[in-house]
């Protein structure tokens, strides 16, 4: 009896040792970055980012699922790209507008704007730059007025700033610099005369970045 029990135990241990161990489940592939389809900022031309995107490490973990853009209440909030309004209403006391972006795959990319007072209805088609709501007073998310702008594909949160092409991210005020060298494209003194601008009549040349006065003698 004892021998039979011993043999049964040894057979079970041998079967366990010979059973192949399954490979561990592969880690989920990172979400591919969204295409830069935006044609404008949702507010202003380049609003300050008060709080950046900070993806949570787990589904319900802490983080920041969007970006906060500084702007005063009452500002018009505009669609960043053409699409269809998938939601326009209130969630937890805050106005929310969500837009599914055209031509961004299945499931489509979805932008969210809050807290806003919607000026569109669910199902409406909107163009890039079209107003979808006005910013509501602060709700505690920001000490001052701000727009929380989010981006999702399905249930996965993405960085909404990646929707902006480089020319929108880098836009800034233009500056006029004084002319200290020969103009480009071969524009120069004609037969020993002064530097001539094709857009200005002949006469003393004034620098747009310096106080009014004639060009230095060496350029006359």
DAHURA-V200396 format. One record per helix or strand of 3 or more residues. SS is the DSSP state (~ for helix, > for strand). FROM is the first residue (numbers start at 0). LEN is the number of residues. If there is no record, write none. Layout:
ss;from;len
SS;FROM;LEN
SS;FROM;LEN
This chain:
ss;from;len
~;1;17
>;48;3
>;66;4
>;75;3
>;82;9
>;93;8
>;108;6
>;115;3
>;130;5
>;145;8
>;155;3
~;159;4
~;165;4
~;216;3
